[in-house]
């Protein structure tokens, strides 16, 4: 399969994958958990610290982490006795934004729109 994208652009995310990732963010609590992890930086947070900062705990937090992990938006890793959560490869989060903005204003008569 030939890739006709310019070399400096990543291939466009398939619609069904983007829909799946956006669906994982379809909860205020999950979106807040991801936002909290993104704010924490690449080192991530322990489950306890994440729950405290995000205001979500126990089995509810575990449920949300499972959904976000399955969507590829976060990763979980063990560090000693703690489970550390980290915002997944920030490029995954960025790719969702790019999915929406890639063809921004493509159908507008005036091409001078800029969203940088």
C-alpha positions as CSV (number, residue, x, y, z in Angstrom):
1,X,0.0,0.0,0.0
2,X,1.5,3.3,-1.1
3,X,1.6,6.2,1.4
4,X,0.8,9.5,-0.4
5,X,1.3,11.6,2.7
6,X,4.1,14.1,2.7
7,X,7.1,12.6,4.6
8,X,6.9,15.1,7.5
9,X,3.3,14.1,8.3
10,X,2.2,11.0,10.2
11,X,-0.3,8.8,8.6
12,X,-3.9,9.7,9.5
13,X,-5.4,7.7,12.3
14,X,-8.2,5.4,11.1
15,X,-11.7,6.6,12.1
16,X,-12.6,3.5,14.1
17,X,-9.4,3.8,16.2
18,X,-10.0,7.5,16.8
19,X,-13.6,6.7,17.8
20,X,-12.4,4.1,20.2
21,X,-10.0,6.5,21.9
22,X,-12.5,9.3,22.1
23,X,-15.0,6.9,23.5
24,X,-12.6,6.1,26.3
25,X,-12.6,9.8,27.2
26,X,-16.4,9.9,27.2
27,X,-16.5,10.1,31.0
28,X,-15.7,13.2,33.0
29,X,-13.8,11.1,35.5
30,X,-11.7,9.4,32.9
31,X,-11.0,12.6,31.2
32,X,-10.0,14.1,34.5
33,X,-7.7,11.1,35.3
34,X,-6.0,11.5,31.9
35,X,-5.6,15.2,32.5
36,X,-4.1,14.6,35.9
37,X,-1.6,12.1,34.5
38,X,-0.7,14.5,31.7
39,X,-0.1,17.3,34.2
40,X,2.1,14.9,36.3
41,X,4.7,14.5,33.6
42,X,6.4,11.5,32.2
43,X,7.2,10.0,35.7
44,X,3.5,9.5,36.3
45,X,1.8,9.0,39.7
46,X,1.2,6.1,42.1
47,X,-2.4,4.8,42.1
48,X,-2.9,6.4,45.5
49,X,-1.6,9.8,44.5
50,X,-3.5,9.7,41.2
51,X,-6.8,8.9,43.1
52,X,-6.2,11.7,45.5
53,X,-5.4,14.3,42.8
54,X,-8.2,13.2,40.5
55,X,-10.7,12.7,43.3
56,X,-11.4,9.2,42.2
57,X,-10.6,6.1,44.2
58,X,-11.0,2.4,44.7
59,X,-12.7,0.2,42.2
60,X,-14.0,3.2,40.3
61,X,-10.4,4.3,39.6
62,X,-9.3,0.8,38.7
63,X,-12.2,0.6,36.2
64,X,-11.3,3.9,34.6
65,X,-7.6,3.0,34.4
66,X,-8.4,-0.3,32.6
67,X,-10.5,1.6,30.0
68,X,-7.8,4.2,29.4
69,X,-5.1,1.5,29.3
70,X,-7.0,-0.5,26.7
71,X,-7.5,2.6,24.6
72,X,-3.7,3.1,24.6
73,X,-3.9,6.5,26.4
74,X,-2.1,5.5,29.5
75,X,0.4,2.9,30.6
76,X,0.8,1.2,34.0
77,X,4.0,-0.1,35.4
78,X,5.2,-1.5,38.7
79,X,7.9,0.2,40.7
80,X,8.7,-1.7,43.8
81,X,5.4,-2.2,45.8
82,X,3.5,0.6,44.0
83,X,1.8,0.6,40.6
84,X,2.9,3.7,38.8
85,X,0.6,5.2,36.1
86,X,2.0,7.5,33.5
87,X,0.2,9.4,30.7
88,X,0.9,7.2,27.7
89,X,3.2,8.3,25.1
90,X,2.1,11.9,24.8
91,X,2.1,11.4,21.1
92,X,-1.1,9.3,21.5
93,X,-2.9,12.2,23.2
94,X,-1.4,14.6,20.6
95,X,-2.5,12.3,17.7
96,X,-6.1,12.7,18.8
97,X,-5.9,16.4,18.5
98,X,-4.2,16.1,15.2
99,X,-7.0,13.7,14.1
100,X,-9.5,16.6,14.5
101,X,-7.3,19.4,13.2
102,X,-5.6,17.7,10.2
103,X,-8.2,18.8,7.7
104,X,-9.2,21.9,9.6
105,X,-10.9,24.5,7.4
106,X,-10.3,22.4,4.3
107,X,-13.8,23.2,3.0
108,X,-13.7,26.9,3.9
109,X,-13.4,29.4,1.1
110,X,-10.8,31.4,3.0
111,X,-7.6,29.3,3.6
112,X,-6.1,31.8,6.1
113,X,-7.4,29.9,9.2
114,X,-4.6,29.0,11.6
115,X,-5.1,27.1,14.9
116,X,-1.5,26.9,16.1
